[in-house]
């Protein structure tokens, strides 16, 4: 399937799911990265009401500005796009204050994603909508690089069967802003602005190669990362 056919296929899949389940809108969080840019554009192309939310928490001006630039681009190209800017900074500050000594840095990073998830579901509930996930195949099924019940908490996952390189190809075909295509991937959950590659120790291209090739020099590192995150990808254990 070529890139244009993938775009048509995914767009038709999103629209078919929403309409067959009587949903009227699609809700997507915009991060300033390629995954949310592609997913929101594919959603907008369905013609259904598409609500895009910019939800700043940390003061990452570059990624926040990229997200707003993409939202402006969407609204210029699609009449069915509505946008919301919901500043969650004070919500997060109050959350941290209430937690007192339960101050895990990693926990706070994941809590940001969970606060955003709750926000998206509130928007969806108010607009007879569904939350559209932005995770790709490497993140969702390769190394589990997402927050359980955060950005992993969605109703549908349109690009979760696309490797990161495929997402970049979709972005180019969709004419996504070049600054977003070129931006180093980051989850935006850390004060120091660390990138995905900085956290994982491998680039997405290296991860993809390790996923597909058992003889890859990076296979051992990939398996190590994957095994640490299998609890996200496996069903919730139930004691019977």
N, C-alpha and C positions, 0 to 999 in steps of 0.2 A: 504494500500500500504506500503510495507516494505521500508527500507531506500535505498536499491539497486535499487528497482523499481522506487523510486522517482528520483534518479539520472538519470536513463535512460529516464524517462518521461520528466524531465526538459531539459535534453540535446537535446532530439529529438524536443522538443517545440522550443528551441532557434534556432536550425538549420533549422527547417521548416519555421519559421518566416523569417529568414534572406534570405534563398534561394528563397522562394516564392516571396519576394519583391526585389530580384536581388541585395542584398547587399553582399559584398565580405569579410567584416571584422567586428570584434566585438571589441569594445573599452571599457576598464574598468579602473577606477581609483583604485589604490591599497593604502589602508590606514594602513595596518599592523594588521587589525582586521579580525575576522572570516567571516563576511559577504562578504567582497570583496575577501577574499581568496577562499571561496566556489564558489562564482559567477564566478571568473576568471577561476577556475579549471573546472567547468561545461562548460564554454565557450570553453576552450581549448580542452576538450574532443570531441567537435563537429567536430574537424578537420579543421574548418574554421580558417583563419588568425585571430589571437587573439593578440591585442595590449594592453599591460598593462602599465599604466603610474603611476610613482611615482612622486608626485607633492608637495614637501615640501614647507611650508611657515613659520611656526614657528619652532623653534629649538627643536623639540621633538625627541631626538636621539633614545630613546628606540622604539617608534612606527615607526619611519622612518627606523631604522635598521631591525625591524621585517618585514616591507613591502619589503625591498630589499631582505631579506632572502627568503621570499615567491616567489618573482620574480625569484631568482636563482633556487629555487626548481622547479618552473614551467618550466623553460627553460631546465632543466636537464631531465624533464619527457615528454615534448611535443615539437616536432620540429616546430610546427606551431605558437609558441609564439614569439612575438617581444616585446621588452621593450624600454621605453623612461623614462629618468629622466629629469624632467623639473622643475628647481628651480624657484619658483614663489615669493621668498622672496622680491626681489627688486620691482617686480610688485606691491605687496601688500604695501610695504613702500611708493611707489610713489602714490598709490591710497589713502592711509591715508593722505599723505601730501596735495594732491589736494583737499581733502574733508574739510580741515581746521578745522573749529569749529563744523562740523557735526560729532562728535566723539563718538557716542554711542558705548559702549563696546559690547553690544549684536549685534548691527548692524555690527560691524567689524567682529565678529565671523561668522555671516551669509554671509558676503561679501567674506570671504575666500572660502566658499563652492561654491559661485556663480562664482568666478574667476576660480575655478577648473572645474566647469561645462562648462564654455565658452572654456576652454582649451581642454576638451574632445571632444566637438563638432567640434572644429577646426581640431583636429586629425581625427575624423570620416569623416569630409568633404573631407579631403585630401586623404582618403583611401577607399572611397565608403563604409563607414561603418556606424554602429549604436552604440549609447551609451547604454551600458547595465547597468541597475540599480542594486544596491546592497542592497536595503532596504528590511527588513523582515516584516512580518505581524503585529507584535506588533508596530513597528515604523510607518509603512505606514498607517495602518488602525485602530490601537488601540489608541495610544496616539499622533500620528502626530509628532514624534520626528525626524524631519529632516528639512532641509532648503528649503522653497518654492523657486523654480527656482534655487536651488543649487544642492544638492545631490538628490532632488526630481525632477530635470529636466533630464529626461532620455527618451529613445525610447521604451525600454522593461524592464519589471521587473520580472525576472525569479523566485526569491525566495520570492516574496511579499505575497504568500499564505502559507508561512512556518513560524511557530512560531520560536522564537529564539532557543528554545531547539531542534527543528527539524534541524535548521541550524547547531548546534553543532554536532548533530548525522550525518548529511551529511558530515561534516568536518572530523569526525573520519573515516567514511567509505571511504572517498576519500584520507585518509592518509595525511591530511594537517599537517604541522609542529605542534608538540605538544605545543610549546611556543605560537603559535597563538590561539590554542584551549583554553589554560589556561589563556590567557591575559584578564584582566578586560576590558569590552567594554568601548570605549571612542570615542568621535567624533573628538578629536584632534584639536579643534578650539579655545582653550583657553591657555593663557600663563601658567596658573597654572596646566595644565594637568588634569583637573577635569574629573572624570569618568561619564558614563551615569547614573549610580545609584546615584551618588552624585548630579546630576542635577535633576533627576526625583524624588528622594526620595524613590524609590522602585526598587528592582532587577527585571530582566526580568522574572524570574520564578514567582515572586509575581504579576507582571503585567499580565502575561498570566492567572494565576489563577483568578485574578480579572475580566479579560475579559470574562472568561467562566462561572464564578460562581457569580450570583447576590447576594448571601449571604456571599461573601468573606468579611473578615474584612478590606481588602484594597479596596473594591469596591468604596467607597466614594472618596477616594484619586484618584483612577483611573479615575473616571468620571470627577473629577475636572480638571485633566491634559488633558483629552480628550476634554472637552468642550472649554478649552482655545485654542486648536489647530484645532478645527473643520473647521476653515476658510481655512486650508490647504487641507482638505479632501473633502470639498464640491466644486461643480463647481463654477467657477468665476461668481459672480452676474452680470447679464446683465439687464440694464434698457430698457424695451421695451415700 
